Amino acid sequence: MPQGKFVRTLIAFLLLCFAPRISYGQSRTKMVFGYASMSSVVTTLWVAQEKGFFAKNGIDVQTVFIPGSPTLIASINTGDVQMAYTGGTATLGAAVGGLDMKIIAAFSNFVQTDLVVRPEIKTAADLKGKRIGVTSIGGTGWMSAMLALEQIGINPERDKVLLAAFGDQRVITQALETNTIQGASLAGIFSRRLKRNGYNFLAEVEKIPLVGTSIVLKADYLASHQALVRSALRALLEGHGFVLNPANKQAVMDVMTKKLAINDPVAANDGYEDYVRRTDKRAFVVLDGLKNIQRFMKVRNPKIGDITLDHLVDDSIMREFEKSGFLDQALSGKAAIH
């Protein structure tokens, strides 16, 4: 089946199964917003929808989980998804393939997932010949794992470390616990519990620049739907402010656990604390996070080294919000929900 037809079929199925029911009597503009990771790193997007910030800004948003950033990027190209919550790795991959994509904001500019290994693995050398689970090959979780491995001196090809795609961090966690894999790239809502149970972290990943959860869309869609994109970004920033306000902690954890089907309050607290600590408080794209991706990827595809990173970023709406004072207002966490 051609890729475009496959992606359209996949998106139609996912929307039918998982998207919220649409009320056609309302006048809000409809938009499909995709995300590629089923983990706490998606919290701001979920809160913006669940707490009514998209509706407040005149948008009827359907959020849909599309496993794997490369597949999500393909769905933007076909037009089935208008905006995506994904990372810079797949965006650079799309750019080298000829797609004109834009990153308009970033809620993470450093690695957000931990490299978690089984209790019997104590050192980097112990990881040689083992399997590591990631969401998808070529996505943000994969890049996070590769950068973490680089930090501890592991070369996957030389050291026979296999990275395997599982699509869902809940599944990755189960695979790690059953010894199907021996390491994993996991967000705090999953990794912190494992650490308390004797699993180990092998890298200081929070210091590694990486554009992770960012807002990505096609350049022509941005040009032709400026008002709609501006409204969507307003909603996300208001949702982000809600997340960052300590007074809303329980409400945020409720959204997180609902989306991830987790009933453990300790895990919910782990996820919240980890996300708030590691998320970007201002949501501007930091080029160092893209440079790190480019540096790593151009070894495997030299053409990626020719990409002008500034061309991938359009922060004009963010600058407008900053100048007008809206950004500070939104991030204060005091935006009213209609």
N, C-alpha and C positions, 0 to 999 in steps of 0.2 A: 504494500500500500504506500503511495507517495507520502512524504513527510507531512505536507500541508493537510492532506485529507485525514491522516492519522491524528494529527493534533486537534483538528476540528471535531472529530469523533470523540476524542478523549475529553475535550473541554465540555462538549454537550452532555456527555455522561456525568461528569463531575458536577456540573451545574444542576442537573436534574436531581442528583442524589444528595448533594450537600449544601446547595445554596439556599438562603432563606427565601421564603415565599414572597413573591412580588405582589403588591397591591396596585393594580392598574388604574385605580381611581385617583391616585395621588399624582401631583404635577412635578415631583422631583425628577431630575435627570438621572437616567440609569447608567451605571458603570460597573464593569467587572474588574475586580482587583485581585490579582493572583499572588500567592506566596508559595515558596518552595520548601520550607522547613516546618515540620510539625513540632515546634518547641517553643520555649518561653521567649526566644528572640523576636517572636511575632507579636509580643504583647501590645505594643503601641497601636498596631493596626487593629487588633481585636477590640481593644478598648474604644478606639474611635468609632467602630461600628456598634458595639454592644451598648455603649453609653450615649449613643445618639448624636455624636458630633458630625457625622456625615449628613444625617437627616437635617440637623440644624443648619448646615451649609447648603441645603438644597439638592443633595445627591442621594439617590437610592442605590446603595452599593451592595453588590454581591461579592463576597470574598470566597475564593475557592482555592483549596490546597492542590497544587500540581507538583507531585514529587520530582525533585531535581531541577536545579536552576536552568540548565540548558533547555529542558522541555518547556519551562515557563517562558524563557526568552523566545522560543519558537512560537509559542501561542500568542505573544505580543505581535510577532511578525505577521501572523495570519489575521490579526485583528479580533480574535476571539477574546483576548484580554487587553484592556486598555492601559492599565498601569500595573506595575509589578513591584513586589516587596522582595528584593533579592540582592545579591552581592555583586561586587565588581569583577569577580573572576569570570562569570558567565557573560557579563557585559563586554569585557575585553575580547572574549572569544567570539561574541557576535560581531563586534566591530571589525575584527580581522577577517571575518567572513563577508564583510561588505554591508552590514546593517548599520544604519545611522541611528544610534541609540543615545539617549541623554539621561544622565543621573542628575536629579534636581535637588536631592537632599539625602542625608545619610544619618541613620540613627545608631550607627556603629562604625567607628574608624579604627578599631583594634579587634583582635581575635576575641570572639565571644564564647567559644567552646573550649573545654578542657581536653587534653590528651589523657584519657583515663585508661589504666592498664590493670590487669588482674593482680591480686595480692602477691602471687608468687613472682611477679616481674618487678624487680627492685631497681634495675639499672637499664640504661639504653642498650647495653650489650645483650641483656636478657630478651629484648624485643626482636632480635634478629631471627628471621625465619618465621615470624608470626603474622597473623592477620589482624587488620584494623578495619573497623566498620565506619562508614561515612554515609551521609544522606545520598549523595550521587557523585559519580566521577566527573570532575570538571566544575563542580559547584563550590559554594563557600565553605561547606564543611570539609570537603576534600582539600581545598587550599589551606584551610586552618590546620588540618592534620599534616600536610606536607611542610608547612612553615614550622610547625612544632617539631617535626622530625629533623628538619634542617638544624634547628636550634640545638638539639641534643646530639647532633653528629651522625644521624642515621640517613643513609642513602637507600631508598627503597629497592632500587635495582641491584646495587652492590650487596646489600644486606638481606636480600630476599624477603622483604616486607611487602605483603600484598594488601592493597586497599580494596575493600569490597563494598559495593553500594547496597543499601538496605531501604532507603527511601523514607524512613520514619524513625525518629530518635527513640520512640518507645520500643520499637522492634530491635533497634541496635542495642539498647540497654539489656533486653532479654537475651540477645545473642551473646553479649559479654558475660552475663551471669551464668549462662549454660556452657561457657567455654567454646562456643561455636567460633567466636573470635577472641582475641587476647587483648585487644585495645580498641578504643573508640574515641571519636570526636563528639563530645556531648555538652549540651548547655547545662548551666548550673542546676536547674530543676531536677535533672537526672544525675549529674556528676557528683553533687554534694552528698547525696545519700550513699552513693557507692563509696565515697572516700571515708565516710563514717563507718562503713562496713569493712574497711581494710584494703580497699582498692587504692592504687597509687596514681599520682599525677607526675608526669615526667618532664614537664617543661613550664617555664614562666611565660605563658602565652599572652597574658594581659598586656604585655609590653610590646607585642608584635603588631606593627601597623597593618591594617587590612580593612578595606571598605567592605563591610559585611551587609547588614540590613540597610539597604538604600532604596530610594524610589526611582524606578527606571521606566522609561516609556520611549516610544519612537519619536524622533525629532519632528516628523511631519504631523503627528498627533498633537504634540506640544504646540506647534505653530498654529494649527487650525482649531484648537480647543483651549486657548489660553485661559479664558474665564473659568471653565470647568476644572482645569488642572489647578488653577489658583485656589478654587474652593475646596478641592480635595486635599491640597496641601495645608490649607487653613485647618481643616478638620483633623488631620493627622497631628499637627502641632498642638492643637487644643487637647487632643487625646493624650499626647505626650506629656503636656503639662499636668493633666489629671493623674497620669501614672507617677510622675515625679513628686507630687504633693503627698507627704507622709500621711495626711489625714484620710487619703483614699486607699491606703494600703489594703484593707480588707476587701474593698470593692474590686480592686485590681486582681488580688489573689483569687477572688471568686470567678472572675472572667477567665483567668489563666487555667484554673482547675477544670472549669466547665469545658473549655476548648480541648484540653488534653486528657479529659476523662480521668483525672487524678483526684482521689479522695483524701490523700494524706496531707494534713495541715502542715506538717514539718516540711514536706517537699514543696508545698505552695510557698512557704516562707523562704525556703532556699531559692526558689525560682525568682521570687520578687526581689529579694536582697541582691542576688547575683545580677539580675537585669538592671536594676537601678544603679548599681555600682559601675557596671561596664558599658552602659549605653552612653551615647554622646548627648550631652545636655543642650547643645545648641543646634545640632542637626545639619551643620554645614559639612560638605564633603572635604576631607583632608587628603590632599594629593599624595602624601607619603604612603597612604594606604593603597592607592592605585599603583604607585611606583613599585611597591614591594611585590604586588601581583605581576606587574609587567616584567620585573627583573627575573622572577621565577619562571614565568611562562615562556619568555623568549628563548630560553635554553632549549625548549622542545619545539618551538615554532618561532624562528627568527623574525618573521614578519610582524609579530606582536611588538617587537622593539621599535618598529617604525610608526606606531600609533602615537599621535599627539594627544596626551592625556587631557590637556585643557579642553580639547574639542569634545570630549565625552561628558564634560560637566557643564550644566547650565544652571547657575545659582542666582539668576536674575530675580526670580520670584522671592527667594530667600532674602536677597539684599533689599528688595522692596519692603518686605515684611520687617526687616531689621530697621530700616530707615524710618518707617511709619510708626514704630513702637509696638506694632502688633506682635512681633516675635516675643518680646519680653512679657507682654500681657498674656499671651497664650501659655508660655512656659511657667507663668506664676501659678498655674493650676487653679485659677479662680474663674475660668470661663464658665458661663452658665450653660446648662444643658436644657434644650427645649423638649 
